[in-house]
Amino acid sequence: MNTAKHFINGRWIESVGGQATIGDVLNPATSQLAARYCDGTEDEARAAVTAAREAFENSSWAHTPRIRADVLYDFAMALERRKEEIADVIVQVNGKLRREALGEIMAGVSELKYYAGLARNLFGRILEVEPGCYAALEREPAGVAAIILPWNAPVTLLVRSLAPALAAGCSVVVKPAHQTAVVNNMVLECVTDDGRVPAGILNSVIESGTEVSSHLCASPDVDVISFTGSTRVGKLIAQNTASTLKRLSLELGGKAPAVVFADCDLGSTVSGIVAGGMVMAGQQCTAIARVLVETSIYDEFSQRLVHALKNLRPGFGNDPQSGMGCLIDIANRDRIAALVEEAGKTERVLLKGDIPGGDLKNGAFIAPSLIEVQDLDSPLIQQELFGPLLILERFGDEEEAVRRSNATRYSLAASVWTRDVAKARKMASKLKFGTVWHNTHNRLFAEAETGGYGDSGYGKLHGVEGLNDFMQTKHFYSEIR
């Protein structure tokens, strides 16, 4: 049985001292034991931060961009070589479809290659202010970066912060989710044996509670925190880091609307919305959560959407016939089932997703649900549900579509479905979301920045701007006499 360990100062360890606490990870599709992990404490967190600070201050890592570029590229190649075995483990501990697992691994490979290129292109600026007087603006690594991760996309969400942090020249402490720590370790193994990376530049501490995260937030030796997770926890991190004024990159909750106009291609739009909403069983912050449909096609569209969702078969992640995997655990499955049951008392439930029996009865499986809601104050519209549950709304014109779409504090991503490109562009300018897709959803690239507004957080991930949170600018002024 694979047990995920901590990686501190160049060594895989179970604990800093004393007996390690070992936790179990259940396969959410079967409820059987899938892996184990060493549960960290403040002792491991302190050791990791100390190692990261020492390595950043005293190694040459921050000053060798060509080496960093080569390390990241070789990291990408090693990750690609191990994609099949890592995908198998993702399915076991996360429950998602194997094709989704492979997709996120290859996205990680692309991200590593992209930042390998940027590592050699971290240019500053220089200007002559007056004769013989020169101002140089130099880009430097920010210092020690802590990366706090959720369980829903363990490869993508690790690499999209780790790659720019290493490219910038930072040292890193990773805090993975305990459910998928074994996956994060397999990814880190693709670089931990690289002798060009000084001991202490890369560290990882696993925990099931909050002790490690609290230390990372409080420690004055941590300069940056990159967090992906719930808005509630993101706000706690912002509060707990205020005393040390850390730089924060927060990608938090989402409530992505898909705005469907009457002139859309009905068939491809229905397919696109099912794919965009049911990805990872709806457990993705950018997944479609609300479907806003123009009144003139509302009835036909809702019927087509119900039919398509009915035909999306939940199943085991390694079964090619499965249309959707399971939730992360039984508690979340039951939470979604209770939400749908409660909604039926006040709202029109167009499709009630059942908990399947048979071979799936012991897993966290639940079929998709579709609920019609029009009251913008409803918790079904205002709260992130994070599961295979879509909310259907109607609108009469573009103005109402914009007003309804922007009626929550979540502003991470949205999509517009219409044949009219000018209309889509106009809508995008009015929708208060960090990303707006046209006739598609969840198209993410290493080259293109993402990030939200409001309760969806701040900072950018991916792209050139993804480096900003891990770098700072120094002004050096010189008078030549």
Sequence and secondary structure as in RCSB ss.txt:
>XXXX:A:sequence
MNTAKHFINGRWIESVGGQATIGDVLNPATSQLAARYCDGTEDEARAAVTAAREAFENSSWAHTPRIRADVLYDF
AMALERRKEEIADVIVQVNGKLRREALGEIMAGVSELKYYAGLARNLFGRILEVEPGCYAALEREPAGVAAIILP
WNAPVTLLVRSLAPALAAGCSVVVKPAHQTAVVNNMVLECVTDDGRVPAGILNSVIESGTEVSSHLCASPDVDVI
SFTGSTRVGKLIAQNTASTLKRLSLELGGKAPAVVFADCDLGSTVSGIVAGGMVMAGQQCTAIARVLVETSIYDE
FSQRLVHALKNLRPGFGNDPQSGMGCLIDIANRDRIAALVEEAGKTERVLLKGDIPGGDLKNGAFIAPSLIEVQD
LDSPLIQQELFGPLLILERFGDEEEAVRRSNATRYSLAASVWTRDVAKARKMASKLKFGTVWHNTHNRLFAEAET
GGYGDSGYGKLHGVEGLNDFMQTKHFYSEIR
>XXXX:A:secstr
  EE EEETTEEES SSS  EEEEEE TTT SEEEEEEE  HHHHHHHHHHHHHHHHHSSGGG HHHHHHHHHHH
HHHHHHTHHHHHHHHHHHH   HHHHHHHHHHHHHHHHHHHHHTT    EEEEEETTEEEEEEEEE SEEEEE  
SSSTTHHHHHHHHHHHHHT EEEEE BGGGHHHHHHHHHHHHT TTS TTSEEE  BSSSHHHHHHHH TT  EE
EEES HHHHHHHHHHTGGGT EEEEE    EEEEE TTS HHHHHHHHHHHHHGGGG STTSEEEEEEEGGGHHH
HHHHHHHHHHT  B  TT TT SB   SSHHHHHHHHHHHHHHTTTSEEEE      GGGTTSS    EEEE   
TTSHHHHS   SSEEEEEEESSHHHHHHHHTSSSEESEEEEE S HHHHHHHHHHS  SEEEES      TTS B
  EETTEES BSTGGGGGGGEEEEEEEEE  
